[in-house]
Amino acid sequence: MSHHHLLPELRRIAKAAGQKIIEFHGSEKLKVQTKADKSPVTAADLAAHQIILEGLTKLSRDLPILSEEAANISWAQRRDWETYWLVDPLDGTKEFIKGNGEFTVNISLVEHRKATLGVVYAPIKDWMYSGCVGHGAEKISAGRQEAINARNITASGESVKIVASRSHNSEKLDSWLEALAENFPRQVRVSMGSSLKLCLIAEGKADIYPRFTPTSEWDTAASHAILSAAGGRVVDLDHKELAYNGKESLINPNFIALGGFPPQWLPRIQLKS
């Protein structure tokens, strides 16, 4: 069953959460706490979480919700979930704390371990991305809604845009890009925070995003759904599609997000642990 009809309400919920976050943005009084996994959390994260929780509960009372800010749900309880909401109320908390606009609200629907429906909202930029697998993806910006599609790479040697995190770089990434350069020496680096990296690929403004430092499932699910709807993929290093809720840990494996880029052109190298 397609849930495409839910997108307008999901966009409304995401925007409401984003507007609440803006109330905290740039505040010198914003208190930053550290969670058990050493990641930061603020009152803005928690306020957005509450808005999303209430909105999704009204929308579908029968579906469970897994949010970064309420992730203490045991594997025994969630392992049999077939359909559920996966939420990051404020993705890019580090970017939020720094005061730049590259943080987002992420809401996704996961069905049978696949991210099938997603909304990503960037409050400061007022960019709203959404998509449903099988129904396409769209972006709303400056009041204009338009369909978006990933860019196709049709031959080796083409110039490719590599999107990278503002907060995470690594020797593994450098090694992988060197291997990619054997067939694609013309590389342009584009920096972006939070899940906007995958959204850039979905709208054809970037081609590849390799990620070799830890992320959690709520970091990627919404933008993964949008990218899939736009004709792209998110794969692990064995080129298998990224799956959700298939293990006790909620940490993603290393992955590569790509638009219309044939996976056989991706380098296969042994990355140092």
Salt bridges, closest charged atoms under 4 A:
GLU9 OE2 - ARG12 NH2 2.90
GLU23 OE1 - LYS20 NZ 3.27
GLU68 OE2 - LYS35 NZ 2.94
GLU69 OE1 - LYS35 NZ 3.66
GLU102 OE1 - ARG166 NE 2.68
GLU111 OE2 - HIS3 ND1 3.41
ASP126 OD1 - LYS15 NZ 3.72
GLU138 OE2 - ARG11 NH1 3.65
GLU146 OE1 - ARG144 NH2 3.83
GLU203 OE1 - LYS139 NZ 3.38
GLU203 OE1 - LYS205 NZ 3.60
ASP207 OD2 - ARG151 NH2 2.98
GLU217 OE2 - LYS247 NZ 3.38
GLU241 OE2 - HIS224 NE2 2.79
GLU241 OE1 - ARG233 NE 3.24
